[in-house]
Amino acid sequence: MPKTIRNPQQERSIDKKNRIINAGYELFSENGYYNTNTVQIAKRAGVSTGIVYGYFRDKKDILREVTSLYMEKVTKPILNLFDSLEAPFDTRDLVCKIVDLVISAHGENAGIHEALHSLTHTDPEISAQFIGLEDELTLKIADRLTRLNVLKEDAKEKVHFAMDVLQSFAHEYIYDHHEYIDYDIFKTLVTDCLVSLIDKK
């Protein structure tokens, strides 16, 4: 018989579930997914292991929620920026804000970013979540820029290319740090590239 998982309704129960998710977020960030167990998560959340299994079937269930929380943290500021965008606007100012937001998101969530992205190579479900996120961002941003009459042709391709550039740059900026790279120059090159991409109708 399948195990019954509680769907919390009361504020106190919702708080417990969120503490478990946040504890998983922290521990997966610090130790990685495979080096973390539910006993550690329960202890960090300040609940019993039985409470954990009242809300989640297993550690993988917690991982799904942690992945969703991570995705919300890194995408919400960017989507909010595009939701508030009105034409006409300064393209360079927009791109500079986006670059800073992406760098900030990677820096503030570096541990969980590494933990989750390492799982995309071995876990089809986590990989699918990330691909779904890329699809959602591409389509929403492309639609917004098309509606604003900023991008008239190849909007989805341009947005997806821009996302790839930003992702690659953020990884370089936050994690790699080659000694021979001047990152201020690198940032300017990335900004110029994306400004040109948007301004080239």
Residue frames as a rotation matrix with the C-alpha (Angstrom) as fourth column:
MET 1
0.577 0.817 0.000 0.00
0.817 -0.577 0.000 0.00
0.000 0.000 -1.000 0.00
PRO 2
-0.030 -0.629 0.777 1.47
0.533 -0.668 -0.520 3.40
0.846 0.398 0.355 -1.00
LYS 3
-0.493 -0.253 -0.833 2.65
0.862 -0.275 -0.426 5.59
-0.121 -0.928 0.353 1.82
THR 4
0.596 0.749 0.290 0.40
0.748 -0.649 0.138 8.54
0.291 0.135 -0.947 2.62
ILE 5
-0.600 -0.799 0.040 2.24
0.762 -0.586 -0.274 11.85
0.242 -0.134 0.961 2.50
ARG 6
0.120 0.649 -0.752 0.82
0.812 -0.500 -0.302 14.77
-0.572 -0.574 -0.586 4.44
ASN 7
-0.246 -0.100 0.964 -0.08
0.696 -0.711 0.104 17.95
0.675 0.696 0.245 2.62
PRO 8
-0.618 -0.054 -0.784 0.24
0.749 -0.343 -0.567 20.60
-0.238 -0.938 0.252 5.35
GLN 9
0.117 0.759 0.640 -2.61
0.725 -0.506 0.467 23.07
0.678 0.410 -0.610 5.69
GLN 10
0.902 0.225 -0.369 -1.96
0.430 -0.559 0.709 24.76
-0.047 -0.798 -0.600 9.01
GLU 11
0.769 -0.599 0.223 0.70
-0.468 -0.765 -0.443 27.43
0.437 0.236 -0.868 9.34
ARG 12
0.365 -0.638 0.678 2.68
-0.761 0.214 0.612 25.40
-0.536 -0.739 -0.408 11.88
SER 13
0.483 -0.124 0.867 2.79
0.300 0.953 -0.031 22.36
-0.823 0.275 0.497 9.59
ILE 14
0.924 -0.144 0.353 3.70
0.300 -0.297 -0.907 24.44
0.236 0.944 -0.231 6.55
ASP 15
0.633 -0.715 0.297 6.53
-0.767 -0.633 0.110 25.97
0.109 -0.297 -0.949 8.56
LYS 16
0.315 -0.507 0.802 7.88
-0.350 0.724 0.595 22.52
-0.882 -0.468 0.051 9.45
LYS 17
0.673 -0.021 0.739 7.82
0.603 0.594 -0.533 21.39
-0.428 0.805 0.412 5.83
ASN 18
0.894 -0.336 0.297 9.58
-0.039 -0.719 -0.694 24.57
0.447 0.609 -0.655 4.70
ARG 19
0.501 -0.741 0.448 12.23
-0.803 -0.205 0.560 24.12
-0.323 -0.640 -0.697 7.41
ILE 20
0.388 -0.320 0.864 12.91
0.185 0.946 0.267 20.63
-0.903 0.057 0.426 6.07
ILE 21
0.807 -0.061 0.587 13.25
0.587 -0.030 -0.809 21.95
0.067 0.998 0.011 2.50
ASN 22
0.799 -0.514 0.312 15.55
-0.464 -0.857 -0.224 24.76
0.382 0.035 -0.923 3.63
ALA 23
0.425 -0.650 0.630 17.63
-0.552 0.365 0.749 22.32
-0.717 -0.667 -0.204 5.67
GLY 24
0.529 -0.187 0.828 17.98
0.588 0.784 -0.198 20.13
-0.612 0.592 0.525 2.60
TYR 25
0.912 -0.165 0.375 18.96
0.192 -0.638 -0.746 23.18
0.362 0.752 -0.551 0.57
GLU 26
0.633 -0.687 0.357 21.70
-0.774 -0.553 0.307 24.08
-0.013 -0.471 -0.882 3.05
LEU 27
0.292 -0.531 0.795 23.05
-0.340 0.719 0.605 20.55
-0.894 -0.447 0.029 3.49
PHE 28
0.689 -0.060 0.722 23.03
0.645 0.504 -0.574 19.67
-0.330 0.862 0.386 -0.20
SER 29
0.891 -0.372 0.261 24.91
-0.175 -0.811 -0.559 22.96
0.419 0.452 -0.787 -0.73
GLU 30
0.451 -0.727 0.517 27.48
-0.872 -0.236 0.429 22.14
-0.190 -0.645 -0.741 1.95
ASN 31
-0.186 -0.520 0.833 27.96
-0.496 0.782 0.378 18.40
-0.848 -0.344 -0.404 1.49
GLY 32
-0.778 0.024 -0.627 26.36
-0.589 0.321 0.742 17.44
0.219 0.947 -0.236 -1.80
TYR 33
0.209 0.972 -0.111 23.30
-0.893 0.236 0.384 15.28
0.399 0.019 0.917 -2.31
TYR 34
0.422 -0.027 -0.906 24.87
-0.049 0.997 -0.052 11.85
0.905 0.066 0.419 -1.82
ASN 35
-0.607 -0.714 -0.349 26.74
0.362 0.143 -0.921 12.87
0.707 -0.686 0.172 1.34
THR 36
-0.703 0.483 0.522 23.56
-0.702 -0.592 -0.397 14.08
0.117 -0.645 0.755 3.03
ASN 37
-0.755 0.516 -0.405 20.94
0.447 0.857 0.257 11.87
0.480 0.012 -0.877 4.68
THR 38
0.101 0.927 0.362 17.48
0.171 -0.374 0.912 12.44
0.980 -0.030 -0.196 6.12
VAL 39
0.427 -0.025 -0.904 18.73
0.897 0.139 0.420 12.19
0.115 -0.990 0.082 9.71
GLN 40
-0.642 -0.730 -0.233 21.03
0.736 -0.672 0.078 15.17
-0.214 -0.121 0.969 9.08
ILE 41
-0.637 0.478 0.605 18.21
0.173 -0.676 0.716 17.07
0.751 0.561 0.348 7.37
ALA 42
0.425 0.834 -0.353 15.85
0.525 0.091 0.846 16.41
0.737 -0.545 -0.399 10.29
LYS 43
0.097 -0.482 -0.871 18.46
0.971 -0.145 0.189 17.59
-0.217 -0.864 0.454 12.79
ARG 44
-0.877 -0.448 0.172 19.17
0.479 -0.842 0.250 20.79
0.032 0.301 0.953 10.83
ALA 45
-0.408 0.811 0.421 15.43
0.063 -0.435 0.898 21.46
0.911 0.393 0.126 10.51
GLY 46
-0.835 0.043 0.549 14.85
-0.541 -0.247 -0.804 20.85
0.101 -0.968 0.229 14.22
VAL 47
0.318 0.948 0.015 12.33
-0.945 0.315 0.082 18.06
0.073 -0.040 0.996 13.67
SER 48
0.035 -0.252 0.967 12.28
-0.379 0.892 0.246 14.29
-0.925 -0.375 -0.064 14.12
THR 49
-0.916 -0.377 -0.136 13.08
-0.288 0.384 0.877 11.92
-0.278 0.843 -0.460 11.27
GLY 50
-0.521 0.805 0.283 9.48
0.744 0.591 -0.311 10.70
-0.417 0.049 -0.907 11.53
ILE 51
0.279 0.588 -0.759 8.25
0.108 -0.805 -0.584 14.23
-0.954 0.081 -0.288 10.76
VAL 52
-0.500 -0.540 -0.677 10.47
-0.633 -0.306 0.711 14.30
-0.591 0.784 -0.189 7.65
TYR 53
-0.994 0.087 0.062 8.89
0.107 0.789 0.605 11.08
0.004 0.609 -0.793 6.40
GLY 54
-0.201 0.966 -0.164 5.46
0.595 -0.013 -0.804 12.47
-0.778 -0.259 -0.572 7.16
TYR 55
0.433 0.335 -0.837 5.97
-0.279 -0.833 -0.477 15.13
-0.857 0.440 -0.267 4.50
PHE 56
0.112 -0.512 -0.851 8.37
-0.994 -0.071 -0.089 13.39
-0.015 0.856 -0.517 2.09
ARG 57
0.943 0.247 -0.222 8.62
-0.276 0.955 -0.110 9.84
0.185 0.165 0.969 0.77
ASP 58
0.550 -0.834 -0.038 12.41
0.816 0.527 0.237 9.90
-0.178 -0.162 0.971 0.71
LYS 59
-0.120 -0.710 -0.694 15.46
0.382 -0.679 0.627 12.11
-0.916 -0.190 0.352 0.22
LYS 60
-0.774 -0.149 0.615 14.75
0.631 -0.107 0.768 12.31
-0.049 0.983 0.177 -3.51
ASP 61
0.277 0.949 0.153 11.40
0.908 -0.311 0.282 13.89
0.315 0.061 -0.947 -2.69
ILE 62
0.531 -0.185 -0.827 13.24
0.454 -0.762 0.461 16.59
-0.716 -0.620 -0.321 -0.73
LEU 63
-0.570 -0.816 0.096 15.64
0.467 -0.226 0.855 17.06
-0.676 0.532 0.510 -3.65
ARG 64
-0.272 0.550 0.790 12.73
0.909 -0.124 0.399 17.84
0.317 0.826 -0.466 -5.98
GLU 65
0.761 0.607 -0.230 11.53
0.647 -0.684 0.336 20.58
0.046 -0.404 -0.913 -3.64
VAL 66
0.207 -0.790 -0.578 15.06
0.364 -0.486 0.795 21.93
-0.908 -0.374 0.186 -3.17
THR 67
-0.645 -0.434 0.629 15.54
0.715 -0.054 0.697 22.08
-0.268 0.900 0.345 -6.94
SER 68
0.188 0.810 0.555 12.29
0.858 -0.411 0.309 24.01
0.478 0.418 -0.772 -7.34
LEU 69
0.784 0.051 -0.619 13.33
0.472 -0.697 0.540 26.42
-0.404 -0.715 -0.570 -4.57
TYR 70
-0.265 -0.954 -0.138 16.71
0.480 -0.255 0.839 26.98
-0.836 0.156 0.526 -6.21
MET 71
-0.506 0.105 0.856 15.08
0.850 -0.109 0.516 27.66
0.148 0.988 -0.034 -9.57
GLU 72
0.618 0.781 0.088 12.73
0.732 -0.613 0.298 30.19
0.286 -0.119 -0.951 -8.00
LYS 73
0.504 -0.497 -0.706 15.61
0.430 -0.565 0.704 31.97
-0.749 -0.659 -0.071 -6.23
VAL 74
-0.503 -0.864 0.020 17.69
0.425 -0.226 0.877 32.37
-0.753 0.449 0.481 -9.40
THR 75
-0.622 0.274 0.733 14.93
0.749 -0.066 0.660 33.16
0.229 0.959 -0.164 -11.89
LYS 76
0.306 0.885 -0.351 12.46
0.942 -0.335 -0.025 35.32
-0.139 -0.323 -0.936 -9.95
PRO 77
0.044 -0.300 -0.953 14.58
0.237 -0.924 0.302 38.53
-0.971 -0.239 0.031 -9.96
ILE 78
-0.907 -0.420 -0.001 15.17
0.080 -0.175 0.981 38.22
-0.413 0.890 0.192 -13.71
LEU 79
-0.475 0.807 0.352 11.54
0.820 0.261 0.508 37.50
0.318 0.530 -0.786 -14.57
ASN 80
0.322 0.565 -0.760 10.43
0.795 -0.598 -0.107 40.37
-0.515 -0.569 -0.641 -12.32
LEU 81
-0.452 -0.581 -0.677 12.77
0.069 -0.780 0.623 42.66
-0.889 0.235 0.392 -14.23
PHE 82
-0.975 0.085 0.203 11.25
0.209 0.069 0.976 41.66
0.069 0.994 -0.085 -17.57
ASP 83
-0.153 0.982 -0.110 7.70
0.983 0.163 0.084 41.83
0.100 -0.096 -0.990 -16.21
SER 84
0.350 0.257 -0.901 8.28
0.551 -0.834 -0.024 45.46
-0.758 -0.487 -0.434 -15.20
LEU 85
-0.676 -0.736 0.032 10.02
0.426 -0.355 0.832 46.37
-0.601 0.576 0.554 -18.47
GLU 86
0.575 0.816 -0.055 8.38
0.444 -0.368 -0.817 48.98
-0.687 0.445 -0.575 -20.65
ALA 87
-0.264 -0.623 0.736 9.52
0.964 -0.145 0.223 50.33
-0.032 0.769 0.639 -24.02
PRO 88
0.552 -0.808 -0.207 11.45
-0.076 0.199 -0.977 52.36
0.830 0.555 0.049 -24.79
PHE 89
0.937 -0.347 0.028 14.32
0.005 0.094 0.996 51.39
-0.348 -0.933 0.090 -22.51
ASP 90
0.340 -0.910 -0.238 18.08
-0.940 -0.331 -0.077 51.66
-0.009 0.250 -0.968 -22.49
THR 91
0.792 0.010 -0.610 19.40
-0.215 0.940 -0.264 48.34
0.571 0.340 0.747 -23.82
ARG 92
-0.212 -0.962 -0.174 22.80
-0.032 0.184 -0.982 48.63
0.977 -0.202 -0.070 -22.17
ASP 93
-0.452 0.113 0.885 21.24
-0.861 -0.312 -0.401 49.46
0.231 -0.943 0.238 -18.80
LEU 94
0.650 0.755 0.087 18.97
-0.759 0.638 0.131 46.41
0.043 -0.151 0.988 -19.10
VAL 95
0.595 -0.479 -0.646 21.83
0.013 0.809 -0.588 44.09
0.804 0.341 0.488 -20.06
CYS 96
-0.473 -0.803 0.362 24.04
-0.345 -0.210 -0.915 45.40
0.811 -0.558 -0.178 -17.23
LYS 97
-0.077 0.543 0.836 21.26
-0.997 -0.022 -0.078 44.71
-0.024 -0.840 0.543 -14.73
ILE 98
0.861 0.426 -0.279 20.76
-0.460 0.885 -0.067 41.18
0.218 0.186 0.958 -16.10
VAL 99
0.174 -0.888 -0.425 24.49
-0.002 0.431 -0.902 40.40
0.985 0.158 0.073 -16.02
ASP 100
-0.594 -0.395 0.701 24.70
-0.631 -0.311 -0.711 41.59
0.498 -0.864 -0.065 -12.40
LEU 101
0.304 0.801 0.515 21.61
-0.949 0.305 0.084 39.57
-0.090 -0.515 0.853 -11.44
VAL 102
0.818 -0.024 -0.574 23.03
-0.198 0.926 -0.321 36.39
0.540 0.376 0.753 -12.99
ILE 103
-0.254 -0.965 -0.064 26.40
-0.103 0.093 -0.990 36.87
0.962 -0.245 -0.123 -11.29
SER 104
-0.444 0.154 0.883 24.68
-0.871 -0.306 -0.385 37.53
0.211 -0.939 0.270 -7.96
ALA 105
0.635 0.769 0.070 22.42
-0.770 0.623 0.139 34.47
0.063 -0.142 0.988 -8.31
HIS 106
0.567 -0.502 -0.653 25.37
0.057 0.815 -0.577 32.19
0.822 0.290 0.491 -9.05
GLY 107
-0.466 -0.827 0.315 27.45
-0.241 -0.225 -0.944 33.65
0.852 -0.516 -0.094 -6.24
GLU 108
-0.291 0.438 0.851 24.74
-0.952 -0.219 -0.212 33.48
0.094 -0.872 0.480 -3.58
ASN 109
0.675 0.622 0.397 23.75
-0.632 0.765 -0.123 29.93
-0.380 -0.168 0.910 -4.54
ALA 110
-0.004 -0.797 -0.604 27.14
-0.965 0.161 -0.206 28.54
0.261 0.583 -0.770 -5.56
GLY 111
-0.728 -0.354 0.587 27.05
-0.572 0.786 -0.235 25.41
-0.378 -0.507 -0.775 -3.41
ILE 112
0.026 0.826 0.562 23.58
-0.047 0.563 -0.825 24.23
-0.999 -0.005 0.054 -4.40
HIS 113
0.597 0.123 -0.793 24.24
-0.749 -0.267 -0.606 25.19
-0.287 0.956 -0.067 -8.02
GLU 114
-0.401 -0.840 -0.365 27.24
-0.895 0.444 -0.037 22.86
0.193 0.312 -0.930 -8.12
ALA 115
-0.703 0.153 0.695 25.37
-0.293 0.827 -0.479 20.08
-0.648 -0.541 -0.536 -6.31
LEU 116
0.314 0.938 0.145 22.32
-0.160 0.203 -0.966 20.20
-0.936 0.280 0.213 -8.58
HIS 117
0.528 -0.136 -0.838 24.17
-0.842 -0.211 -0.496 20.63
-0.110 0.968 -0.226 -11.86
SER 118
-0.639 -0.768 0.038 26.38
-0.763 0.640 0.095 17.66
-0.098 0.032 -0.995 -11.08
LEU 119
-0.428 0.570 0.702 23.19
-0.051 0.760 -0.648 15.58
-0.903 -0.313 -0.296 -10.77
THR 120
0.424 0.644 -0.637 21.95
-0.666 -0.255 -0.701 16.57
-0.614 0.721 0.321 -14.23
HIS 121
-0.285 -0.617 -0.733 24.51
-0.938 0.337 0.082 14.18
0.196 0.711 -0.675 -15.74
THR 122
-0.965 -0.165 -0.203 23.16
-0.117 0.967 -0.228 11.14
0.233 -0.196 -0.952 -13.85
ASP 123
-0.594 0.800 -0.086 19.58
0.402 0.202 -0.893 11.97
-0.697 -0.565 -0.441 -12.86
PRO 124
-0.711 0.316 0.629 17.13
0.630 -0.113 0.769 12.28
0.314 0.942 -0.119 -15.79
GLU 125
0.329 0.919 -0.216 14.46
0.923 -0.265 0.278 13.87
0.198 -0.291 -0.936 -13.62
ILE 126
0.264 -0.326 -0.908 16.72
0.452 -0.790 0.415 16.69
-0.852 -0.520 -0.061 -12.38
SER 127
-0.809 -0.560 0.177 18.03
0.375 -0.261 0.889 17.16
-0.452 0.786 0.422 -15.91
ALA 128
-0.338 0.779 0.528 14.45
0.836 -0.009 0.548 17.46
0.432 0.627 -0.649 -17.17
GLN 129
0.511 0.497 -0.701 13.70
0.791 -0.592 0.157 20.08
-0.337 -0.634 -0.696 -14.49
PHE 130
-0.209 -0.685 -0.698 16.60
0.226 -0.728 0.647 22.22
-0.951 -0.023 0.307 -15.70
ILE 131
-0.884 -0.044 0.466 15.68
0.467 -0.026 0.884 21.82
-0.027 0.999 0.043 -19.36
GLY 132
0.084 0.993 0.082 12.12
0.957 -0.103 0.270 22.76
0.277 0.056 -0.959 -18.47
LEU 133
0.359 -0.040 -0.932 13.41
0.552 -0.796 0.247 25.86
-0.752 -0.604 -0.264 -16.69
GLU 134
-0.724 -0.669 -0.167 15.45
0.209 -0.444 0.872 26.87
-0.658 0.596 0.461 -19.75
ASP 135
-0.597 0.585 0.548 12.37
0.735 0.125 0.667 26.42
0.322 0.801 -0.505 -21.92
GLU 136
0.389 0.815 -0.430 10.21
0.919 -0.376 0.118 28.50
-0.066 -0.441 -0.895 -19.58
LEU 137
0.061 -0.454 -0.889 12.73
0.328 -0.832 0.447 31.35
-0.943 -0.318 0.098 -19.37
THR 138
-0.869 -0.433 0.239 13.39
0.336 -0.161 0.928 31.37
-0.364 0.887 0.286 -23.12
LEU 139
-0.385 0.797 0.465 9.71
0.823 0.068 0.565 31.48
0.418 0.600 -0.682 -24.05
LYS 140
0.482 0.599 -0.640 8.69
0.837 -0.532 0.133 34.05
-0.260 -0.599 -0.757 -21.42
ILE 141
-0.092 -0.599 -0.796 11.53
0.227 -0.791 0.569 36.47
-0.969 -0.128 0.209 -22.15
ALA 142
-0.897 -0.215 0.386 11.26
0.402 -0.034 0.915 36.06
-0.183 0.976 0.117 -25.92
ASP 143
-0.049 0.966 0.255 7.52
0.949 -0.035 0.313 36.70
0.311 0.257 -0.915 -25.73
ARG 144
0.460 0.205 -0.864 8.03
0.640 -0.751 0.163 39.80
-0.615 -0.628 -0.476 -23.59
LEU 145
-0.436 -0.730 -0.526 10.66
0.093 -0.618 0.781 41.29
-0.895 0.292 0.337 -25.90
THR 146
-0.785 0.255 0.564 8.54
0.610 0.164 0.775 40.49
0.105 0.953 -0.284 -28.96
ARG 147
0.262 0.957 -0.124 5.47
0.961 -0.248 0.121 42.14
0.085 -0.151 -0.985 -27.42
LEU 148
0.379 -0.218 -0.899 7.59
0.333 -0.875 0.352 45.21
-0.864 -0.433 -0.259 -26.65
ASN 149
0.985 0.021 0.170 8.64
0.171 -0.188 -0.967 45.22
0.011 0.982 -0.188 -30.32
VAL 150
0.455 -0.890 0.001 12.29
-0.672 -0.343 0.656 44.93
-0.584 -0.300 -0.754 -29.25
LEU 151
-0.724 -0.604 0.334 12.99
-0.242 0.675 0.696 41.63
-0.646 0.423 -0.635 -31.00
LYS 152
0.154 0.808 -0.568 11.19
-0.879 -0.150 -0.452 41.09
-0.451 0.569 0.688 -34.30
GLU 153
0.578 -0.027 -0.816 13.00
-0.561 0.713 -0.421 38.07
0.593 0.701 0.397 -35.71
ASP 154
0.048 -0.608 -0.792 14.57
0.186 0.785 -0.591 34.94
0.981 -0.119 0.151 -34.19
ALA 155
0.267 0.101 0.958 13.54
-0.754 -0.598 0.273 36.03
0.600 -0.795 -0.083 -30.70
LYS 156
0.957 0.152 0.246 13.66
-0.278 0.719 0.637 32.59
-0.079 -0.678 0.730 -29.11
GLU 157
0.623 -0.782 -0.016 17.03
0.660 0.537 -0.526 31.79
0.420 0.317 0.851 -30.67
LYS 158
-0.013 -0.628 0.778 18.52
-0.038 -0.778 -0.628 35.11
0.999 -0.037 -0.014 -29.57
VAL 159
0.488 0.257 0.834 17.22
-0.803 -0.243 0.545 34.77
0.343 -0.935 0.087 -26.02
HIS 160
0.992 -0.116 0.042 18.47
0.092 0.921 0.377 31.20
-0.082 -0.371 0.925 -25.71
PHE 161
0.326 -0.922 0.207 21.88
0.588 0.026 -0.809 32.23
0.740 0.385 0.551 -27.06
ALA 162
0.056 -0.256 0.965 22.00
-0.482 -0.854 -0.198 35.10
0.874 -0.454 -0.171 -24.55
MET 163
0.815 0.299 0.497 21.17
-0.577 0.338 0.743 32.69
0.054 -0.892 0.448 -21.73
ASP 164
0.814 -0.571 -0.105 24.00
0.549 0.816 -0.182 30.36
0.190 0.090 0.978 -22.79
VAL 165
0.047 -0.813 0.580 26.45
0.267 -0.549 -0.792 33.28
0.963 0.192 0.191 -22.88
LEU 166
0.246 0.129 0.961 25.35
-0.739 -0.617 0.272 34.52
0.627 -0.777 -0.057 -19.45
GLN 167
0.979 0.146 0.139 25.52
-0.201 0.764 0.613 31.04
-0.017 -0.628 0.778 -17.92
SER 168
0.554 -0.832 -0.023 29.01
0.696 0.478 -0.535 30.45
0.457 0.280 0.844 -19.29
PHE 169
-0.062 -0.574 0.816 30.23
-0.046 -0.815 -0.577 33.86
0.997 -0.073 0.024 -18.14
ALA 170
0.550 0.335 0.765 28.77
-0.738 -0.234 0.633 33.46
0.391 -0.913 0.119 -14.64
HIS 171
0.961 -0.252 -0.111 30.51
0.275 0.907 0.320 30.09
0.020 -0.338 0.941 -14.26
GLU 172
0.181 -0.942 0.283 33.77
0.667 -0.094 -0.739 31.64
0.723 0.322 0.611 -15.36
TYR 173
0.004 -0.121 0.993 33.31
-0.318 -0.941 -0.114 34.70
0.948 -0.315 -0.042 -13.13
ILE 174
0.620 0.376 0.689 32.27
-0.749 0.023 0.662 32.83
0.233 -0.926 0.296 -9.98
TYR 175
0.936 -0.077 0.344 34.05
-0.088 0.893 0.441 29.49
-0.342 -0.443 0.829 -10.15
ASP 176
0.775 -0.591 0.225 37.00
0.593 0.556 -0.583 29.38
0.220 0.585 0.781 -12.56
HIS 177
0.907 -0.363 -0.216 39.04
-0.208 -0.828 0.520 32.57
-0.367 -0.427 -0.826 -12.06
HIS 178
0.532 -0.766 0.360 41.85
0.828 0.382 -0.411 32.15
0.178 0.517 0.837 -14.58
GLU 179
0.164 -0.552 -0.818 44.74
0.632 -0.577 0.517 34.39
-0.757 -0.602 0.254 -13.56
TYR 180
-0.789 -0.572 0.225 45.27
0.513 -0.410 0.755 35.69
-0.340 0.710 0.616 -17.09
ILE 181
-0.164 0.825 0.541 41.68
0.823 -0.187 0.536 36.95
0.543 0.533 -0.649 -17.44
ASP 182
-0.999 0.047 -0.009 40.73
-0.037 -0.881 -0.472 40.54
-0.030 -0.471 0.882 -16.66
TYR 183
-0.550 0.834 0.027 37.15
0.821 0.547 -0.163 40.00
-0.151 -0.068 -0.986 -15.57
ASP 184
-0.064 0.499 -0.864 36.15
0.075 -0.861 -0.503 43.64
-0.995 -0.097 0.018 -15.95
ILE 185
-0.621 -0.216 -0.754 37.14
-0.709 -0.258 0.657 43.44
-0.336 0.942 0.007 -19.61
PHE 186
-0.964 0.267 -0.002 35.42
0.251 0.907 0.339 40.07
0.092 0.326 -0.941 -19.92
LYS 187
-0.305 0.894 -0.329 32.22
0.660 -0.050 -0.750 41.49
-0.686 -0.446 -0.574 -18.42
THR 188
-0.151 0.185 -0.971 32.31
-0.439 -0.893 -0.102 44.41
-0.886 0.411 0.216 -20.86
LEU 189
-0.879 -0.221 -0.423 32.74
-0.476 0.349 0.807 42.02
-0.031 0.911 -0.412 -23.80
VAL 190
-0.754 0.657 0.015 29.76
0.650 0.749 -0.126 39.95
-0.094 -0.085 -0.992 -22.68
THR 191
-0.088 0.726 -0.682 27.68
0.345 -0.620 -0.704 43.10
-0.934 -0.297 -0.196 -22.20
ASP 192
-0.420 -0.145 -0.896 28.64
-0.661 -0.627 0.412 44.45
-0.622 0.765 0.167 -25.64
CYS 193
-0.997 0.019 -0.075 27.78
-0.034 0.764 0.644 41.10
0.070 0.644 -0.761 -27.23
LEU 194
-0.486 0.868 -0.097 24.31
0.827 0.422 -0.371 41.00
-0.281 -0.260 -0.924 -25.70
VAL 195
-0.091 0.408 -0.908 23.58
-0.026 -0.913 -0.407 44.65
-0.996 -0.014 0.093 -26.41
SER 196
-0.704 -0.256 -0.662 24.49
-0.644 -0.163 0.748 44.07
-0.300 0.953 -0.050 -30.06
LEU 197
-0.929 0.363 0.068 22.28
0.368 0.890 0.270 40.99
0.038 0.276 -0.960 -30.15
ILE 198
-0.151 0.923 -0.355 19.23
0.755 -0.124 -0.644 42.91
-0.638 -0.365 -0.678 -28.90
ASP 199
-0.019 0.114 -0.993 19.83
-0.223 -0.969 -0.107 46.09
-0.975 0.220 0.044 -30.87
LYS 200
-0.891 -0.253 -0.377 20.34
-0.427 0.181 0.886 44.15
-0.156 0.950 -0.269 -34.10
LYS 201
-0.066 0.989 0.134 16.66
-0.779 0.032 -0.626 43.83
-0.623 -0.146 0.768 -34.94
